[in-house]
Amino acid sequence: MAAMSAPGLLTTARRRGLKPGVEYEFERLTLSRELSRSAVTRLLVDRAEHGGWELDRLRLTPDGTRRVVLRRKIIRQRSTYFVADA
C-alpha cells in the first residue's frame, strides 16, 4: 500500500508484533533529497505530535534520499461483557 502525500514523499504502512502482547504499526517514508533538513524535521515532528508516530529508524542513502521508518503502538480494546443476574 503506497501513496504519495506530498512532493518527494512516498509512504507505506504495515503491522508487526515485536513482543508478546505488544503490536506496532510501521510506516515507511522515502524522502527526496530536495527536501531540506528543516523541512524533514518539521514533517517528522508533525507526524509525531498529531499521528502518535515515533522514529524507529532513519537511513541517509549515498544518493541523498532519506529512508525513514516510523512506528506507533496498536492499542486493542478488549470487550467487556457484563451479565446481570435476572
NUBALUM-437898 format. One record per atom (N, C-alpha, C, CB): residue number from 1; atom name; x, y, z. Coordinates in pm, whole numbers, plus 50000, padded with zeros to 5 digits. Glycine has a CB too. Layout:
BEGIN
@seq NUM, atom CA, xx X, yy Y, zz Z .
...
***
This chain:
BEGIN
@seq 1, atom N, xx 50085, yy 49885, zz 50000 .
@seq 1, atom CA, xx 50000, yy 50000, zz 50000 .
@seq 1, atom C, xx 50090, yy 50122, zz 50000 .
@seq 1, atom CB, xx 49903, yy 49999, zz 50120 .
@seq 2, atom N, xx 50099, yy 50193, zz 49890 .
@seq 2, atom CA, xx 50184, yy 50310, zz 49878 .
@seq 2, atom C, xx 50100, yy 50428, zz 49832 .
@seq 2, atom CB, xx 50300, yy 50285, zz 49780 .
@seq 3, atom N, xx 50136, yy 50544, zz 49881 .
@seq 3, atom CA, xx 50061, yy 50663, zz 49843 .
@seq 3, atom C, xx 50154, yy 50784, zz 49846 .
@seq 3, atom CB, xx 49941, yy 50685, zz 49937 .
@seq 4, atom N, xx 50134, yy 50873, zz 49751 .
@seq 4, atom CA, xx 50208, yy 50998, zz 49751 .
@seq 4, atom C, xx 50125, yy 51100, zz 49826 .
@seq 4, atom CB, xx 50241, yy 51046, zz 49605 .
@seq 5, atom N, xx 50178, yy 51156, zz 49936 .
@seq 5, atom CA, xx 50101, yy 51253, zz 50012 .
@seq 5, atom C, xx 50161, yy 51393, zz 50006 .
@seq 5, atom CB, xx 50090, yy 51209, zz 50155 .
@seq 6, atom N, xx 50285, yy 51406, zz 49961 .
@seq 6, atom CA, xx 50349, yy 51536, zz 49945 .
@seq 6, atom C, xx 50458, yy 51520, zz 49841 .
@seq 6, atom CB, xx 50407, yy 51589, zz 50082 .
@seq 7, atom N, xx 50501, yy 51628, zz 49779 .
@seq 7, atom CA, xx 50608, yy 51616, zz 49680 .
@seq 7, atom C, xx 50734, yy 51557, zz 49742 .
@seq 7, atom CB, xx 50638, yy 51752, zz 49617 .
@seq 8, atom N, xx 50788, yy 51455, zz 49681 .
@seq 8, atom CA, xx 50910, yy 51392, zz 49731 .
@seq 8, atom C, xx 50890, yy 51298, zz 49848 .
@seq 8, atom CB, xx 51005, yy 51496, zz 49771 .
@seq 9, atom N, xx 50766, yy 51253, zz 49872 .
@seq 9, atom CA, xx 50736, yy 51168, zz 49987 .
@seq 9, atom C, xx 50658, yy 51047, zz 49942 .
@seq 9, atom CB, xx 50657, yy 51246, zz 50094 .
@seq 10, atom N, xx 50708, yy 50928, zz 49971 .
@seq 10, atom CA, xx 50642, yy 50802, zz 49940 .
@seq 10, atom C, xx 50622, yy 50728, zz 50070 .
@seq 10, atom CB, xx 50724, yy 50717, zz 49836 .
@seq 11, atom N, xx 50499, yy 50682, zz 50099 .
@seq 11, atom CA, xx 50472, yy 50616, zz 50226 .
@seq 11, atom C, xx 50412, yy 50478, zz 50206 .
@seq 11, atom CB, xx 50378, yy 50701, zz 50311 .
@seq 12, atom N, xx 50443, yy 50389, zz 50298 .
@seq 12, atom CA, xx 50378, yy 50258, zz 50306 .
@seq 12, atom C, xx 50360, yy 50226, zz 50455 .
@seq 12, atom CB, xx 50463, yy 50147, zz 50233 .
@seq 13, atom N, xx 50258, yy 50148, zz 50487 .
@seq 13, atom CA, xx 50232, yy 50113, zz 50627 .
@seq 13, atom C, xx 50208, yy 49964, zz 50638 .
@seq 13, atom CB, xx 50111, yy 50191, zz 50682 .
@seq 14, atom N, xx 50254, yy 49904, zz 50749 .
@seq 14, atom CA, xx 50226, yy 49764, zz 50779 .
@seq 14, atom C, xx 50232, yy 49741, zz 50929 .
@seq 14, atom CB, xx 50327, yy 49671, zz 50705 .
@seq 15, atom N, xx 50189, yy 49623, zz 50971 .
@seq 15, atom CA, xx 50180, yy 49592, zz 51113 .
@seq 15, atom C, xx 50272, yy 49476, zz 51148 .
@seq 15, atom CB, xx 50036, yy 49559, zz 51153 .
@seq 16, atom N, xx 50324, yy 49480, zz 51272 .
@seq 16, atom CA, xx 50413, yy 49374, zz 51316 .
@seq 16, atom C, xx 50417, yy 49374, zz 51469 .
@seq 16, atom CB, xx 50555, yy 49391, zz 51256 .
@seq 17, atom N, xx 50425, yy 49255, zz 51527 .
@seq 17, atom CA, xx 50438, yy 49244, zz 51671 .
@seq 17, atom C, xx 50582, yy 49217, zz 51709 .
@seq 17, atom CB, xx 50348, yy 49134, zz 51723 .
@seq 18, atom N, xx 50637, yy 49297, zz 51801 .
@seq 18, atom CA, xx 50776, yy 49278, zz 51844 .
@seq 18, atom C, xx 50784, yy 49193, zz 51969 .
@seq 18, atom CB, xx 50842, yy 49413, zz 51869 .
@seq 19, atom N, xx 50698, yy 49220, zz 52065 .
@seq 19, atom CA, xx 50695, yy 49144, zz 52189 .
@seq 19, atom C, xx 50558, yy 49080, zz 52203 .
@seq 19, atom CB, xx 50727, yy 49235, zz 52312 .
@seq 20, atom N, xx 50546, yy 48974, zz 52279 .
@seq 20, atom CA, xx 50413, yy 48916, zz 52300 .
@seq 20, atom C, xx 50319, yy 49018, zz 52366 .
@seq 20, atom CB, xx 50422, yy 48789, zz 52388 .
@seq 21, atom N, xx 50204, yy 49037, zz 52305 .
@seq 21, atom CA, xx 50105, yy 49128, zz 52358 .
@seq 21, atom C, xx 50122, yy 49272, zz 52315 .
@seq 21, atom CB, xx 50107, yy 49122, zz 52505 .
@seq 22, atom N, xx 50235, yy 49306, zz 52250 .
@seq 22, atom CA, xx 50258, yy 49443, zz 52204 .
@seq 22, atom C, xx 50267, yy 49438, zz 52052 .
@seq 22, atom CB, xx 50388, yy 49504, zz 52267 .
@seq 23, atom N, xx 50185, yy 49518, zz 51988 .
@seq 23, atom CA, xx 50183, yy 49520, zz 51842 .
@seq 23, atom C, xx 50207, yy 49662, zz 51795 .
@seq 23, atom CB, xx 50048, yy 49465, zz 51788 .
@seq 24, atom N, xx 50290, yy 49677, zz 51692 .
@seq 24, atom CA, xx 50321, yy 49808, zz 51636 .
@seq 24, atom C, xx 50278, yy 49816, zz 51491 .
@seq 24, atom CB, xx 50470, yy 49838, zz 51649 .
@seq 25, atom N, xx 50242, yy 49935, zz 51451 .
@seq 25, atom CA, xx 50215, yy 49964, zz 51312 .
@seq 25, atom C, xx 50335, yy 50045, zz 51260 .
@seq 25, atom CB, xx 50078, yy 50043, zz 51294 .
@seq 26, atom N, xx 50388, yy 50007, zz 51147 .
@seq 26, atom CA, xx 50505, yy 50073, zz 51090 .
@seq 26, atom C, xx 50468, yy 50148, zz 50964 .
@seq 26, atom CB, xx 50616, yy 49972, zz 51062 .
@seq 27, atom N, xx 50531, yy 50261, zz 50946 .
@seq 27, atom CA, xx 50512, yy 50337, zz 50824 .
@seq 27, atom C, xx 50651, yy 50371, zz 50768 .
@seq 27, atom CB, xx 50427, yy 50467, zz 50850 .
@seq 28, atom N, xx 50671, yy 50338, zz 50642 .
@seq 28, atom CA, xx 50798, yy 50368, zz 50576 .
@seq 28, atom C, xx 50781, yy 50489, zz 50487 .
@seq 28, atom CB, xx 50849, yy 50246, zz 50494 .
@seq 29, atom N, xx 50873, yy 50583, zz 50502 .
@seq 29, atom CA, xx 50872, yy 50704, zz 50421 .
@seq 29, atom C, xx 51001, yy 50709, zz 50341 .
@seq 29, atom CB, xx 50856, yy 50831, zz 50510 .
@seq 30, atom N, xx 50993, yy 50752, zz 50218 .
@seq 30, atom CA, xx 51111, yy 50779, zz 50137 .
@seq 30, atom C, xx 51104, yy 50927, zz 50103 .
@seq 30, atom CB, xx 51117, yy 50688, zz 50007 .
@seq 31, atom N, xx 51201, yy 51002, zz 50153 .
@seq 31, atom CA, xx 51202, yy 51146, zz 50136 .
@seq 31, atom C, xx 51307, yy 51185, zz 50032 .
@seq 31, atom CB, xx 51229, yy 51217, zz 50270 .
@seq 32, atom N, xx 51268, yy 51272, zz 49943 .
@seq 32, atom CA, xx 51355, yy 51316, zz 49835 .
@seq 32, atom C, xx 51473, yy 51397, zz 49888 .
@seq 32, atom CB, xx 51275, yy 51399, zz 49735 .
@seq 33, atom N, xx 51581, yy 51397, zz 49814 .
@seq 33, atom CA, xx 51699, yy 51473, zz 49854 .
@seq 33, atom C, xx 51677, yy 51622, zz 49841 .
@seq 33, atom CB, xx 51819, yy 51432, zz 49771 .
@seq 34, atom N, xx 51573, yy 51665, zz 49768 .
@seq 34, atom CA, xx 51544, yy 51806, zz 49752 .
@seq 34, atom C, xx 51484, yy 51869, zz 49878 .
@seq 34, atom CB, xx 51450, yy 51826, zz 49637 .
@seq 35, atom N, xx 51430, yy 51787, zz 49968 .
@seq 35, atom CA, xx 51374, yy 51840, zz 50092 .
@seq 35, atom C, xx 51487, yy 51879, zz 50186 .
@seq 35, atom CB, xx 51280, yy 51735, zz 50160 .
@seq 36, atom N, xx 51475, yy 51998, zz 50244 .
@seq 36, atom CA, xx 51578, yy 52044, zz 50337 .
@seq 36, atom C, xx 51569, yy 51969, zz 50469 .
@seq 36, atom CB, xx 51565, yy 52196, zz 50361 .
@seq 37, atom N, xx 51675, yy 51980, zz 50547 .
@seq 37, atom CA, xx 51678, yy 51913, zz 50676 .
@seq 37, atom C, xx 51569, yy 51968, zz 50768 .
@seq 37, atom CB, xx 51816, yy 51930, zz 50742 .
@seq 38, atom N, xx 51548, yy 52100, zz 50765 .
@seq 38, atom CA, xx 51443, yy 52159, zz 50850 .
@seq 38, atom C, xx 51304, yy 52116, zz 50804 .
@seq 38, atom CB, xx 51454, yy 52313, zz 50848 .
@seq 39, atom N, xx 51283, yy 52098, zz 50674 .
@seq 39, atom CA, xx 51153, yy 52052, zz 50624 .
@seq 39, atom C, xx 51126, yy 51908, zz 50669 .
@seq 39, atom CB, xx 51147, yy 52061, zz 50469 .
@seq 40, atom N, xx 51229, yy 51825, zz 50665 .
@seq 40, atom CA, xx 51214, yy 51687, zz 50711 .
@seq 40, atom C, xx 51186, yy 51684, zz 50860 .
@seq 40, atom CB, xx 51342, yy 51605, zz 50679 .
@seq 41, atom N, xx 51254, yy 51768, zz 50937 .
@seq 41, atom CA, xx 51231, yy 51775, zz 51081 .
@seq 41, atom C, xx 51088, yy 51817, zz 51111 .
@seq 41, atom CB, xx 51330, yy 51872, zz 51147 .
@seq 42, atom N, xx 51038, yy 51919, zz 51040 .
@seq 42, atom CA, xx 50900, yy 51964, zz 51060 .
@seq 42, atom C, xx 50801, yy 51854, zz 51026 .
@seq 42, atom CB, xx 50872, yy 52088, zz 50975 .
@seq 43, atom N, xx 50827, yy 51781, zz 50918 .
@seq 43, atom CA, xx 50738, yy 51672, zz 50877 .
@seq 43, atom C, xx 50733, yy 51563, zz 50984 .
@seq 43, atom CB, xx 50784, yy 51613, zz 50744 .
@seq 44, atom N, xx 50849, yy 51524, zz 51035 .
@seq 44, atom CA, xx 50854, yy 51416, zz 51135 .
@seq 44, atom C, xx 50795, yy 51460, zz 51269 .
@seq 44, atom CB, xx 50998, yy 51370, zz 51155 .
@seq 45, atom N, xx 50818, yy 51585, zz 51308 .
@seq 45, atom CA, xx 50759, yy 51636, zz 51432 .
@seq 45, atom C, xx 50608, yy 51641, zz 51420 .
@seq 45, atom CB, xx 50815, yy 51777, zz 51465 .
@seq 46, atom N, xx 50558, yy 51683, zz 51305 .
@seq 46, atom CA, xx 50414, yy 51688, zz 51283 .
@seq 46, atom C, xx 50352, yy 51548, zz 51291 .
@seq 46, atom CB, xx 50382, yy 51751, zz 51146 .
@seq 47, atom N, xx 50418, yy 51450, zz 51231 .
@seq 47, atom CA, xx 50367, yy 51312, zz 51239 .
@seq 47, atom C, xx 50370, yy 51260, zz 51383 .
@seq 47, atom CB, xx 50449, yy 51219, zz 51148 .
@seq 48, atom N, xx 50472, yy 51297, zz 51459 .
@seq 48, atom CA, xx 50482, yy 51252, zz 51597 .
@seq 48, atom C, xx 50374, yy 51316, zz 51684 .
@seq 48, atom CB, xx 50621, yy 51285, zz 51654 .
@seq 49, atom N, xx 50353, yy 51447, zz 51668 .
@seq 49, atom CA, xx 50257, yy 51517, zz 51754 .
@seq 49, atom C, xx 50113, yy 51484, zz 51720 .
@seq 49, atom CB, xx 50277, yy 51666, zz 51742 .
@seq 50, atom N, xx 50080, yy 51472, zz 51592 .
@seq 50, atom CA, xx 49941, yy 51456, zz 51552 .
@seq 50, atom C, xx 49903, yy 51313, zz 51517 .
@seq 50, atom CB, xx 49913, yy 51543, zz 51437 .
@seq 51, atom N, xx 50000, yy 51228, zz 51487 .
@seq 51, atom CA, xx 49967, yy 51092, zz 51449 .
@seq 51, atom C, xx 50009, yy 50988, zz 51550 .
@seq 51, atom CB, xx 50030, yy 51062, zz 51320 .
@seq 52, atom N, xx 50086, yy 51029, zz 51651 .
@seq 52, atom CA, xx 50131, yy 50934, zz 51752 .
@seq 52, atom C, xx 50248, yy 50848, zz 51707 .
@seq 52, atom CB, xx 50018, yy 50846, zz 51791 .
@seq 53, atom N, xx 50318, yy 50888, zz 51600 .
@seq 53, atom CA, xx 50430, yy 50810, zz 51548 .
@seq 53, atom C, xx 50557, yy 50844, zz 51624 .
@seq 53, atom CB, xx 50448, yy 50835, zz 51398 .
@seq 54, atom N, xx 50648, yy 50747, zz 51633 .
@seq 54, atom CA, xx 50782, yy 50772, zz 51686 .
@seq 54, atom C, xx 50883, yy 50720, zz 51585 .
@seq 54, atom CB, xx 50802, yy 50705, zz 51826 .
@seq 55, atom N, xx 51001, yy 50779, zz 51587 .
@seq 55, atom CA, xx 51105, yy 50743, zz 51491 .
@seq 55, atom C, xx 51165, yy 50609, zz 51529 .
@seq 55, atom CB, xx 51214, yy 50851, zz 51485 .
@seq 56, atom N, xx 51162, yy 50514, zz 51439 .
@seq 56, atom CA, xx 51222, yy 50383, zz 51461 .
@seq 56, atom C, xx 51359, yy 50377, zz 51396 .
@seq 56, atom CB, xx 51131, yy 50271, zz 51405 .
@seq 57, atom N, xx 51371, yy 50431, zz 51275 .
@seq 57, atom CA, xx 51497, yy 50421, zz 51201 .
@seq 57, atom C, xx 51500, yy 50528, zz 51093 .
@seq 57, atom CB, xx 51515, yy 50280, zz 51139 .
@seq 58, atom N, xx 51618, yy 50585, zz 51069 .
@seq 58, atom CA, xx 51637, yy 50680, zz 50960 .
@seq 58, atom C, xx 51769, yy 50645, zz 50891 .
@seq 58, atom CB, xx 51638, yy 50829, zz 51012 .
@seq 59, atom N, xx 51762, yy 50627, zz 50761 .
@seq 59, atom CA, xx 51882, yy 50594, zz 50685 .
@seq 59, atom C, xx 51900, yy 50697, zz 50574 .
@seq 59, atom CB, xx 51872, yy 50451, zz 50625 .
@seq 60, atom N, xx 52018, yy 50756, zz 50571 .
@seq 60, atom CA, xx 52054, yy 50851, zz 50466 .
@seq 60, atom C, xx 52134, yy 50773, zz 50362 .
@seq 60, atom CB, xx 52136, yy 50974, zz 50523 .
@seq 61, atom N, xx 52080, yy 50762, zz 50241 .
@seq 61, atom CA, xx 52143, yy 50684, zz 50137 .
@seq 61, atom C, xx 52251, yy 50766, zz 50066 .
@seq 61, atom CB, xx 52039, yy 50633, zz 50035 .
@seq 62, atom N, xx 52343, yy 50701, zz 49996 .
@seq 62, atom CA, xx 52450, yy 50774, zz 49927 .
@seq 62, atom C, xx 52401, yy 50875, zz 49823 .
@seq 62, atom CB, xx 52541, yy 50676, zz 49859 .
@seq 63, atom N, xx 52282, yy 50853, zz 49766 .
@seq 63, atom CA, xx 52231, yy 50949, zz 49667 .
@seq 63, atom C, xx 52156, yy 51065, zz 49731 .
@seq 63, atom CB, xx 52139, yy 50878, zz 49568 .
@seq 64, atom N, xx 52148, yy 51069, zz 49864 .
@seq 64, atom CA, xx 52089, yy 51183, zz 49935 .
@seq 64, atom C, xx 51946, yy 51163, zz 49980 .
@seq 64, atom CB, xx 52095, yy 51301, zz 49850 .
@seq 65, atom N, xx 51879, yy 51056, zz 49936 .
@seq 65, atom CA, xx 51742, yy 51034, zz 49982 .
@seq 65, atom C, xx 51744, yy 50981, zz 50125 .
@seq 65, atom CB, xx 51667, yy 50935, zz 49889 .
@seq 66, atom N, xx 51635, yy 51005, zz 50195 .
@seq 66, atom CA, xx 51623, yy 50957, zz 50333 .
@seq 66, atom C, xx 51516, yy 50849, zz 50338 .
@seq 66, atom CB, xx 51589, yy 51073, zz 50431 .
@seq 67, atom N, xx 51549, yy 50739, zz 50399 .
@seq 67, atom CA, xx 51451, yy 50632, zz 50422 .
@seq 67, atom C, xx 51421, yy 50630, zz 50571 .
@seq 67, atom CB, xx 51503, yy 50492, zz 50372 .
@seq 68, atom N, xx 51295, yy 50657, zz 50603 .
@seq 68, atom CA, xx 51253, yy 50673, zz 50742 .
@seq 68, atom C, xx 51152, yy 50564, zz 50774 .
@seq 68, atom CB, xx 51191, yy 50814, zz 50766 .
@seq 69, atom N, xx 51165, yy 50505, zz 50892 .
@seq 69, atom CA, xx 51067, yy 50408, zz 50943 .
@seq 69, atom C, xx 51011, yy 50465, zz 51072 .
@seq 69, atom CB, xx 51131, yy 50265, zz 50965 .
@seq 70, atom N, xx 50880, yy 50487, zz 51074 .
@seq 70, atom CA, xx 50810, yy 50534, zz 51193 .
@seq 70, atom C, xx 50727, yy 50420, zz 51250 .
@seq 70, atom CB, xx 50720, yy 50656, zz 51160 .
@seq 71, atom N, xx 50704, yy 50423, zz 51379 .
@seq 71, atom CA, xx 50620, yy 50319, zz 51439 .
@seq 71, atom C, xx 50528, yy 50382, zz 51543 .
@seq 71, atom CB, xx 50705, yy 50208, zz 51503 .
@seq 72, atom N, xx 50414, yy 50315, zz 51564 .
@seq 72, atom CA, xx 50325, yy 50352, zz 51673 .
@seq 72, atom C, xx 50260, yy 50226, zz 51726 .
@seq 72, atom CB, xx 50218, yy 50455, zz 51627 .
@seq 73, atom N, xx 50233, yy 50230, zz 51855 .
@seq 73, atom CA, xx 50177, yy 50113, zz 51923 .
@seq 73, atom C, xx 50030, yy 50101, zz 51889 .
@seq 73, atom CB, xx 50196, yy 50123, zz 52074 .
@seq 74, atom N, xx 49987, yy 49979, zz 51861 .
@seq 74, atom CA, xx 49847, yy 49950, zz 51837 .
@seq 74, atom C, xx 49786, yy 49910, zz 51971 .
@seq 74, atom CB, xx 49828, yy 49837, zz 51728 .
@seq 75, atom N, xx 49685, yy 49983, zz 52011 .
@seq 75, atom CA, xx 49618, yy 49957, zz 52138 .
@seq 75, atom C, xx 49485, yy 49890, zz 52107 .
@seq 75, atom CB, xx 49598, yy 50088, zz 52222 .
@seq 76, atom N, xx 49471, yy 49769, zz 52148 .
@seq 76, atom CA, xx 49349, yy 49693, zz 52124 .
@seq 76, atom C, xx 49258, yy 49704, zz 52245 .
@seq 76, atom CB, xx 49381, yy 49544, zz 52093 .
@seq 77, atom N, xx 49132, yy 49729, zz 52220 .
@seq 77, atom CA, xx 49035, yy 49731, zz 52327 .
@seq 77, atom C, xx 48977, yy 49592, zz 52345 .
@seq 77, atom CB, xx 48923, yy 49833, zz 52299 .
@seq 78, atom N, xx 48968, yy 49552, zz 52467 .
@seq 78, atom CA, xx 48906, yy 49423, zz 52496 .
@seq 78, atom C, xx 48760, yy 49447, zz 52529 .
@seq 78, atom CB, xx 48977, yy 49349, zz 52612 .
@seq 79, atom N, xx 48677, yy 49362, zz 52473 .
@seq 79, atom CA, xx 48535, yy 49378, zz 52503 .
@seq 79, atom C, xx 48508, yy 49327, zz 52644 .
@seq 79, atom CB, xx 48448, yy 49303, zz 52398 .
@seq 80, atom N, xx 48428, yy 49402, zz 52714 .
@seq 80, atom CA, xx 48390, yy 49361, zz 52850 .
@seq 80, atom C, xx 48241, yy 49333, zz 52850 .
@seq 80, atom CB, xx 48427, yy 49471, zz 52955 .
@seq 81, atom N, xx 48208, yy 49215, zz 52885 .
@seq 81, atom CA, xx 48068, yy 49175, zz 52891 .
@seq 81, atom C, xx 48023, yy 49177, zz 53034 .
@seq 81, atom CB, xx 48048, yy 49035, zz 52829 .
@seq 82, atom N, xx 47912, yy 49245, zz 53056 .
@seq 82, atom CA, xx 47854, yy 49249, zz 53189 .
@seq 82, atom C, xx 47723, yy 49171, zz 53183 .
@seq 82, atom CB, xx 47831, yy 49396, zz 53238 .
@seq 83, atom N, xx 47718, yy 49068, zz 53261 .
@seq 83, atom CA, xx 47598, yy 48986, zz 53264 .
@seq 83, atom C, xx 47530, yy 49009, zz 53399 .
@seq 83, atom CB, xx 47632, yy 48833, zz 53241 .
@seq 84, atom N, xx 47412, yy 49064, zz 53395 .
@seq 84, atom CA, xx 47337, yy 49090, zz 53517 .
@seq 84, atom C, xx 47251, yy 48968, zz 53551 .
@seq 84, atom CB, xx 47248, yy 49218, zz 53503 .
@seq 85, atom N, xx 47246, yy 48936, zz 53678 .
@seq 85, atom CA, xx 47160, yy 48826, zz 53722 .
@seq 85, atom C, xx 47016, yy 48871, zz 53715 .
@seq 85, atom CB, xx 47197, yy 48779, zz 53866 .
@seq 86, atom N, xx 46934, yy 48788, zz 53655 .
@seq 86, atom CA, xx 46792, yy 48825, zz 53638 .
@seq 86, atom C, xx 46707, yy 48761, zz 53743 .
@seq 86, atom CB, xx 46742, yy 48787, zz 53501 .
***
